[in-house]
Amino acid sequence: MRTLPRRSLIKATVLIGTLTVLAACSQSAATPTASPASAQSTKPTVASQRSTAATAKPTAAAAPATSGPSGKVVMWAFPLTKDDPKNIWNPLIDKFKKQYASVDVEVQMQSWDGRREKMLAAAAAKATPDMAYLNDDMVFPFAQAGAIVSLDDYLSTIAPNLVGSYPKAMIDGLRYQGKLMMLPILAGAVCGLFNKDLYEEIGLDPTKNPQTTDDLLNMCVKAKAKGLYGMSYSVNSLEAFNALLYGFGGHMISPDHQKSLLDSSESVETFKFIVNLFKQEYVPKAGATASSNAAAATGVDYFPQKKQVGTAYTSAMSLIQQYQKQMPGIKLGIEEVLKAPTGVRMSTPTLGCLGIFAAGQNKNGAAYWLTWLLQPDNLAFYNTQGGFVPPTQAAQDKWDVDPVTKEWGSQVQFIVVDQDIQYYYNNNITFIQPALSAAALGQITPEDAAKQAAAKMDDYIKQNPIK
């Protein structure tokens, strides 16, 4: 799964020291110290949100741009390739310079490690660049801290039609107190893959991919009859759990983010479905172990061995190229974002965004660079090079990738940024993992597992309230 490590609370003593350093060197280029597999941010911890929300107020939108851009624009970005300046930024900057000769853009590559803390600390010290790559889960903590400004006035002047090119459910969650705080530059949906030849071998139509939890169960039943695993599942994957939960029409927390919904009827059905996968041996047993080390030690990827029809649900679109390389000539199908009984499809997002810092020295120039990057041709180039999906349809039409990747990419239209993502996201897996594992191993019932996870989540919410 392409995720980054969870970040902890920014302690006051560390913050004060960090501010001093950042104030002195904020405009100097940084060298990355880590290279994670994905641009997807971890979801917000309550601690990181509360560290600034208690005393800070949202920064008012800056005055709208009234003239063309000029001066220097400094941007912080995080690596997607082995050499982002060569593969992504230098070509884009050269192209931008031809249109806006009066602007000099400097993209400073940063490390993924501690990036949230570093940016919030820089904002507090008023030592930020003009803009940066952010993520959907940063909207609330960064806006509440006054770290970023609203984009609305800039967009109305420079690119009034840009927001309308994005899926509404993707954009709505990027607003704070009604104001748009960032816009996506890359996306990724949670999907799965299946081997079309095996799919047909077990008696299913390879032109009709699984789209509901009933379809998945049918695939598993038929695969077992042929001595195969239907798919894989790990109790450690929150993406996989959410994919099934949304497939049953559920949510993790209430719309007002005050109560866990892990004990709702939809969630109980999700727990029961997953436990049944292990009980019936539809999935490899290693996935039932909550310990990631134990699961890794005993787990085997049966998909490239052609002993497993489908994969787990994940945002790791790179699996397409991995399996195509491992099994030349394989015919891959997409397990789409699951359709709930109501017909609604929802995907947990991978959503990389761009935002402008309140302390930026050239916000007007940054607004021009930001909106230019989000034009279809530039979005398509960025995501083709970076390995993600352009978040707008116009850019996807220009996206140069293979047909299977294109099909997976089409699922970003179902991304939803809502209360499940904006509040307590990572905290949920802390309580889901042990309960779900115990149920999968036959130690407790699925119903008790759901109640146990919800009770612990409710206690956590009470101890860490978000107003």
C-alpha positions as CSV (number, residue, x, y, z in Angstrom):
1,M,0.0,0.0,0.0
2,R,1.5,3.3,-1.0
3,T,1.3,5.3,2.2
4,L,3.6,7.3,4.3
5,P,4.3,6.8,8.1
6,R,1.8,8.4,10.5
7,R,3.0,11.7,12.0
8,S,2.8,12.5,15.7
9,L,2.0,15.5,17.8
10,I,4.2,18.6,17.3
11,K,5.5,19.1,20.8
12,A,5.9,22.7,21.9
13,T,9.5,22.3,22.9
14,V,10.5,20.8,19.5
15,L,8.4,23.4,17.7
16,I,10.2,26.4,19.3
17,G,13.6,25.0,18.3
18,T,12.5,24.2,14.8
19,L,11.1,27.7,14.3
20,T,14.5,29.3,14.9
21,V,16.2,27.0,12.4
22,L,13.5,27.4,9.7
23,A,13.4,31.2,10.1
24,A,17.1,31.3,9.1
25,C,17.1,28.8,6.3
26,S,13.6,28.6,4.9
27,Q,14.5,29.8,1.4
28,S,17.5,27.4,1.0
29,A,17.1,24.3,-1.1
30,A,16.7,21.1,0.9
31,T,17.9,17.6,0.0
32,P,15.4,14.7,0.4
33,T,16.4,12.3,3.1
34,A,13.7,9.7,2.3
35,S,12.0,8.4,-0.8
36,P,8.6,6.9,0.0
37,A,6.7,4.9,-2.5
38,S,3.8,7.3,-2.7
39,A,2.7,10.9,-2.6
40,Q,-0.3,9.9,-0.6
41,S,-0.3,11.6,2.7
42,T,-1.2,9.9,5.9
43,K,-4.5,11.1,7.2
44,P,-4.7,13.7,9.9
45,T,-4.1,12.7,13.5
46,V,-6.1,14.5,16.1
47,A,-3.0,15.7,17.8
48,S,-1.7,17.5,14.7
49,Q,-5.1,19.2,14.2
50,R,-5.5,20.2,17.8
51,S,-1.9,21.5,18.1
52,T,-2.8,24.7,16.2
53,A,-6.6,24.8,16.2
54,A,-7.0,25.9,19.8
55,T,-5.5,29.4,19.4
56,A,-5.1,30.1,15.7
57,K,-7.7,31.6,13.4
58,P,-8.0,31.1,9.6
59,T,-6.1,33.7,7.6
60,A,-8.3,35.9,5.4
61,A,-7.9,35.6,1.7
62,A,-5.3,37.8,0.2
63,A,-6.3,40.5,-2.2
64,P,-7.1,39.2,-5.7
65,A,-4.5,39.4,-8.3
66,T,-4.9,42.5,-10.4
67,S,-1.9,42.4,-12.6
68,G,0.2,39.8,-14.3
69,P,2.8,37.8,-12.4
70,S,6.4,38.9,-11.8
71,G,9.3,38.2,-9.4
72,K,10.4,35.0,-7.9
73,V,8.1,32.1,-6.9
74,V,9.5,29.5,-4.4
75,M,7.7,26.2,-4.1
76,W,8.3,23.2,-1.9
77,A,7.7,19.8,-3.6
78,F,8.3,16.2,-2.6
79,P,9.9,13.5,-4.8
80,L,7.8,11.2,-7.0
81,T,10.6,9.9,-9.2
82,K,14.3,9.3,-8.9
83,D,15.1,12.7,-10.3
84,D,12.1,15.1,-10.1
85,P,13.9,18.2,-11.3
86,K,15.0,16.4,-14.5
87,N,11.8,14.4,-15.1
88,I,9.1,16.9,-14.0
89,W,10.1,20.3,-12.8
90,N,12.7,21.6,-15.2
91,P,10.5,20.9,-18.3
92,L,7.5,22.5,-16.7
93,I,9.4,25.6,-15.5
94,D,11.0,26.1,-19.0
95,K,7.5,25.9,-20.6
96,F,6.0,28.3,-18.0
97,K,8.9,30.8,-18.6
98,K,8.0,31.0,-22.2
99,Q,4.5,32.3,-21.3
100,Y,5.5,34.3,-18.2
101,A,9.0,35.7,-18.8
102,S,8.8,38.0,-15.8
103,V,8.5,35.1,-13.3
104,D,11.4,33.0,-12.0
105,V,10.2,29.7,-10.4
106,E,12.3,27.8,-8.0
107,V,11.1,24.3,-6.9
108,Q,12.9,23.2,-3.8
109,M,12.8,19.4,-3.3
110,Q,12.0,18.4,0.3
111,S,12.1,15.2,2.3
112,W,8.8,13.4,3.0
113,D,9.9,12.8,6.6
114,G,8.3,15.2,9.0
115,R,6.9,17.4,6.3
116,R,3.7,18.3,8.0
117,E,5.5,19.4,11.2
118,K,8.1,21.3,9.2
119,M,5.5,23.2,7.2
120,L,3.4,24.1,10.2
121,A,6.5,25.2,12.0
122,A,7.6,27.3,9.1
123,A,4.2,28.9,8.9
124,A,4.3,29.8,12.6
125,A,7.7,31.4,12.0
126,K,6.5,33.2,8.9
127,A,9.3,31.4,7.1
128,T,7.5,29.5,4.4
129,P,8.0,29.4,0.6
130,D,5.2,30.9,-1.5
131,M,3.4,27.6,-2.1
132,A,3.8,23.8,-1.6
133,Y,2.5,20.4,-2.4
134,L,0.0,19.5,0.3
135,N,-2.6,16.8,0.8
136,D,-6.4,16.7,1.4
137,D,-6.0,15.8,5.0
138,M,-4.1,19.0,5.7
139,V,-7.0,21.4,4.9
140,F,-8.3,21.7,8.5
141,P,-5.0,21.8,10.5
142,F,-3.3,24.2,8.0
143,A,-6.3,26.5,7.6
144,Q,-7.0,26.6,11.3
145,A,-3.4,27.5,11.9
146,G,-3.6,30.3,9.4
147,A,-0.8,28.7,7.4
148,I,-2.5,28.8,4.0
149,V,-4.8,31.3,2.2
150,S,-8.1,30.9,0.3
151,L,-7.7,30.5,-3.4
152,D,-11.1,31.8,-4.3
153,D,-10.1,35.4,-5.1
154,Y,-7.1,34.3,-7.2
155,L,-9.2,31.8,-9.1
156,S,-11.9,34.3,-9.9
157,T,-9.4,36.6,-11.5
158,I,-7.0,34.1,-13.1
159,A,-8.9,30.9,-13.8
160,P,-12.6,31.3,-13.1
161,N,-13.5,28.0,-14.7
162,L,-10.8,25.8,-13.1
163,V,-12.8,24.6,-10.1
164,G,-15.6,23.4,-12.3
165,S,-13.3,20.9,-14.0
166,Y,-12.9,18.8,-10.9
167,P,-15.4,16.3,-9.5
168,K,-17.6,18.1,-6.9
169,A,-17.1,15.4,-4.1
170,M,-13.4,15.8,-4.5
171,I,-13.5,19.6,-4.2
172,D,-16.1,20.0,-1.5
173,G,-13.8,18.5,1.1
174,L,-11.0,21.0,0.3
175,R,-13.0,23.9,1.7
176,Y,-12.7,25.4,5.1
177,Q,-15.5,27.7,6.4
178,G,-16.8,27.8,2.8
179,K,-13.5,28.9,1.2
180,L,-11.4,26.7,-1.1
181,M,-7.9,26.2,0.4
182,M,-6.2,24.0,-2.1
183,L,-6.6,22.3,-5.4
184,P,-5.5,18.8,-6.5
185,I,-2.6,18.1,-8.9
186,L,-2.6,14.3,-8.6
187,A,-5.1,11.6,-7.6
188,G,-5.5,7.9,-7.0
189,A,-8.4,5.7,-6.2
190,V,-8.6,2.5,-4.2
191,C,-9.2,-0.4,-6.7
192,G,-8.0,-3.9,-7.3
193,L,-6.9,-6.2,-10.2
194,F,-7.9,-9.6,-11.5
195,N,-6.3,-12.0,-13.8
196,K,-8.7,-12.2,-16.8
197,D,-7.6,-15.7,-17.8
198,L,-8.2,-17.1,-14.3
199,Y,-11.4,-15.2,-14.1
200,E,-12.7,-16.9,-17.2
201,E,-11.2,-20.3,-16.0
202,I,-13.4,-20.2,-12.9
203,G,-16.5,-19.5,-15.0
204,L,-16.9,-15.7,-14.9
205,D,-17.1,-13.3,-17.8
206,P,-13.8,-11.4,-18.1
207,T,-15.6,-8.5,-19.8
208,K,-17.7,-7.9,-16.7
209,N,-15.5,-7.0,-13.7
210,P,-16.6,-7.3,-10.1
211,Q,-18.4,-4.1,-8.9
212,T,-20.2,-5.1,-5.7
213,T,-19.4,-7.1,-2.6
214,D,-21.7,-9.8,-3.9
215,D,-19.6,-10.0,-7.1
216,L,-16.5,-10.4,-4.9
217,L,-18.0,-13.2,-2.9
218,N,-19.1,-15.0,-6.1
219,M,-15.6,-14.7,-7.5
220,C,-14.2,-16.1,-4.2
221,V,-16.6,-19.1,-4.2
222,K,-15.9,-20.0,-7.8
223,A,-12.1,-19.6,-7.3
224,K,-12.1,-21.9,-4.3
225,A,-13.9,-24.6,-6.3
226,K,-10.9,-24.5,-8.6
227,G,-8.4,-24.7,-5.8
228,L,-7.5,-21.0,-6.0
229,Y,-7.8,-18.0,-3.7
230,G,-10.4,-15.5,-4.8
231,M,-8.4,-12.4,-3.6
232,S,-6.1,-11.3,-0.8
233,Y,-6.9,-9.3,2.3
234,S,-4.9,-7.9,5.2
235,V,-6.4,-6.7,8.5
236,N,-3.6,-4.1,8.5
237,S,-5.0,-2.3,5.5
238,L,-7.4,0.6,6.2
239,E,-7.7,1.2,2.5
240,A,-9.0,-2.3,2.0
241,F,-11.3,-2.1,4.9
242,N,-12.8,1.2,3.7
243,A,-13.3,-0.2,0.2
244,L,-15.5,-2.9,1.6
245,L,-17.2,-0.6,4.2
246,Y,-18.1,1.8,1.4
247,G,-19.3,-1.1,-0.7
248,F,-21.8,-1.9,2.1
249,G,-22.8,1.8,2.2
250,G,-21.1,2.6,5.5
251,H,-19.0,5.3,7.1
252,M,-16.3,5.3,9.8
253,I,-17.5,8.3,11.8
254,S,-20.7,10.4,11.9
255,P,-21.0,13.6,9.7
256,D,-20.5,15.8,12.8
257,H,-17.3,13.7,13.6
258,Q,-18.5,13.2,17.2
259,K,-19.2,9.4,17.1
260,S,-17.7,6.3,15.6
261,L,-19.9,4.3,13.2
262,L,-17.8,1.2,13.3
263,D,-20.7,-0.5,15.1
264,S,-23.3,0.5,12.5
265,S,-25.2,-2.2,10.6
266,E,-23.1,-1.5,7.5
267,S,-19.9,-1.8,9.5
268,V,-21.0,-5.1,11.1
269,E,-21.7,-6.5,7.7
270,T,-18.2,-5.4,6.7
271,F,-16.6,-7.2,9.6
272,K,-18.7,-10.3,8.9
273,F,-17.8,-10.3,5.2
274,I,-14.1,-10.1,6.0
275,V,-14.2,-12.8,8.7
276,N,-16.0,-15.1,6.3
277,L,-13.2,-14.6,3.7
278,F,-10.8,-16.1,6.2
279,K,-13.2,-18.7,7.6
280,Q,-14.0,-20.1,4.1
281,E,-10.3,-19.9,3.1
282,Y,-11.2,-17.6,0.2
283,V,-8.1,-15.5,1.0
284,P,-4.5,-16.4,2.3
285,K,-4.6,-16.9,6.0
286,A,-1.5,-14.7,6.6
287,G,-3.6,-11.6,6.2
288,A,-5.5,-12.4,9.4
289,T,-2.5,-11.5,11.6
290,A,-2.5,-8.0,13.0
291,S,1.2,-7.9,13.4
292,S,2.7,-6.5,10.2
293,N,6.0,-8.3,10.8
294,A,4.3,-11.7,11.4
295,A,2.1,-11.2,8.3
296,A,5.1,-10.3,6.2
297,A,7.0,-13.3,7.4
298,T,4.3,-15.8,6.4
299,G,2.7,-13.9,3.5
300,V,3.2,-14.9,-0.1
301,D,2.0,-13.0,-3.2
302,Y,-0.1,-15.7,-4.9
303,F,-1.2,-13.4,-7.7
304,P,1.9,-13.7,-9.9
305,Q,2.0,-17.4,-9.2
306,K,-1.5,-17.6,-10.8
307,K,-2.9,-19.2,-7.6
308,Q,-5.1,-16.1,-6.9
309,V,-7.7,-14.6,-9.1
310,G,-7.8,-11.1,-7.7
311,T,-5.7,-8.7,-5.6
312,A,-6.6,-6.8,-2.5
313,Y,-8.1,-3.3,-2.8
314,T,-5.3,-0.7,-2.7
315,S,-4.3,2.7,-4.0
316,A,-1.0,1.1,-5.4
317,M,-1.6,1.6,-9.1
318,S,2.0,0.6,-9.6
319,L,0.9,-3.0,-9.2
320,I,-0.2,-2.9,-12.8
321,Q,3.4,-2.5,-14.1
322,Q,4.7,-4.8,-11.5
323,Y,2.5,-7.7,-12.5
324,Q,2.9,-6.9,-16.2
325,K,6.7,-7.2,-15.7
326,Q,6.4,-10.4,-13.6
327,M,4.0,-12.0,-16.0
328,P,4.6,-10.9,-19.5
329,G,1.4,-11.0,-21.6
330,I,-1.0,-11.2,-18.5
331,K,-4.5,-9.9,-19.2
332,L,-5.4,-7.6,-16.3
333,G,-8.9,-6.4,-15.4
334,I,-9.9,-3.7,-12.9
335,E,-11.8,-4.4,-9.7
336,E,-13.6,-1.0,-9.7
337,V,-14.5,1.2,-6.8
338,L,-17.3,-0.9,-5.2
339,K,-20.9,0.1,-5.7
340,A,-23.0,0.3,-2.5
341,P,-26.6,-1.1,-2.4
342,T,-27.8,2.5,-3.0
343,G,-25.8,2.6,-6.2
344,V,-23.3,5.1,-4.8
345,R,-19.5,4.6,-5.3
346,M,-17.0,6.1,-2.9
347,S,-13.2,5.8,-2.8
348,T,-10.7,6.8,-0.1
349,P,-8.6,9.4,-1.9
350,T,-5.0,9.7,-2.7
351,L,-5.0,13.4,-3.4
352,G,-2.0,15.6,-3.8
353,C,-2.8,19.3,-3.8
354,L,-1.3,22.7,-4.2
355,G,-1.8,25.5,-1.7
356,I,-0.4,29.0,-1.1
357,F,1.1,30.0,2.2
358,A,-0.1,33.0,4.1
359,A,3.5,34.0,4.7
360,G,4.5,33.7,1.1
361,Q,6.4,36.7,-0.4
362,N,4.9,36.4,-3.9
363,K,1.3,35.0,-3.5
364,N,0.2,36.6,-6.8
365,G,3.0,34.9,-8.7
366,A,2.3,31.6,-6.9
367,A,-1.3,31.8,-7.9
368,Y,-0.4,32.1,-11.6
369,W,2.1,29.2,-11.3
370,L,-0.5,27.1,-9.4
371,T,-3.3,27.6,-11.9
372,W,-0.9,27.1,-14.8
373,L,0.2,23.7,-13.4
374,L,-3.4,22.6,-13.3
375,Q,-4.1,23.2,-17.0
376,P,-4.9,19.9,-18.8
377,D,-1.6,19.5,-20.7
378,N,0.5,20.2,-17.7
379,L,-1.5,18.0,-15.4
380,A,-1.2,15.2,-17.9
381,F,2.5,15.6,-18.1
382,Y,3.0,15.8,-14.4
383,N,1.0,12.7,-13.7
384,T,2.5,10.7,-16.6
385,Q,5.9,11.4,-15.3
386,G,5.0,11.0,-11.6
387,G,2.9,7.8,-11.8
388,F,-0.4,9.1,-10.6
389,V,-3.8,10.1,-12.1
390,P,-4.7,13.6,-13.4
391,P,-7.7,14.6,-11.2
392,T,-9.7,16.3,-14.1
393,Q,-11.3,14.6,-17.1
394,A,-9.7,17.0,-19.5
395,A,-6.2,16.1,-18.3
396,Q,-7.0,12.4,-18.3
397,D,-7.9,12.6,-21.9
398,K,-4.3,13.7,-22.6
399,W,-2.8,11.3,-20.1
400,D,-0.2,9.0,-21.8
401,V,-0.5,5.6,-20.1
402,D,-1.5,2.0,-21.0
403,P,-5.2,1.0,-21.2
404,V,-5.3,-0.9,-17.8
405,T,-3.8,2.1,-16.0
406,K,-6.2,4.4,-17.9
407,E,-9.1,2.3,-16.6
408,W,-7.9,2.3,-13.0
409,G,-7.4,6.1,-13.4
410,S,-11.0,6.6,-14.5
411,Q,-12.1,5.6,-11.0
412,V,-10.8,8.9,-9.4
413,Q,-14.2,10.3,-10.3
414,F,-15.5,8.5,-7.2
415,I,-13.1,10.0,-4.7
416,V,-14.9,11.6,-1.8
417,V,-13.2,13.9,0.7
418,D,-15.5,13.9,3.7
419,Q,-15.6,13.4,7.5
420,D,-14.0,9.9,7.3
421,I,-10.9,11.4,5.7
422,Q,-10.7,14.8,7.4
423,Y,-11.0,13.6,11.1
424,Y,-9.4,10.7,13.0
425,Y,-8.7,8.7,9.8
426,N,-5.5,7.0,11.0
427,N,-6.8,6.5,14.5
428,N,-9.5,4.2,13.2
429,I,-7.1,1.5,12.1
430,T,-5.5,1.4,15.6
431,F,-8.8,0.0,16.9
432,I,-9.9,-1.9,13.8
433,Q,-6.7,-4.0,13.5
434,P,-6.7,-6.0,16.7
435,A,-10.5,-6.5,16.8
436,L,-10.7,-7.6,13.2
437,S,-7.7,-9.9,13.6
438,A,-9.2,-11.5,16.7
439,A,-12.4,-12.1,14.7
440,A,-10.6,-13.4,11.7
441,L,-8.7,-15.9,13.9
442,G,-12.0,-17.1,15.4
443,Q,-11.3,-15.6,18.9
444,I,-14.4,-13.3,19.0
445,T,-17.4,-12.8,16.8
446,P,-17.5,-10.2,14.0
447,E,-20.3,-8.4,15.9
448,D,-18.2,-8.2,19.0
449,A,-15.2,-7.0,17.0
450,A,-17.2,-4.2,15.5
451,K,-18.6,-3.1,18.9
452,Q,-15.1,-3.3,20.4
453,A,-13.5,-1.2,17.7
454,A,-16.3,1.4,17.9
455,A,-16.2,1.6,21.7
456,K,-12.4,2.3,21.7
457,M,-12.8,4.8,18.9
458,D,-15.6,6.6,20.8
459,D,-13.4,6.8,23.9
460,Y,-10.6,8.3,21.8
461,I,-12.9,10.9,20.3
462,K,-14.1,11.9,23.7
463,Q,-10.5,12.3,24.9
464,N,-9.4,14.2,21.7
465,P,-12.4,16.3,20.7
466,I,-12.4,18.4,17.5
467,K,-14.7,21.3,17.6
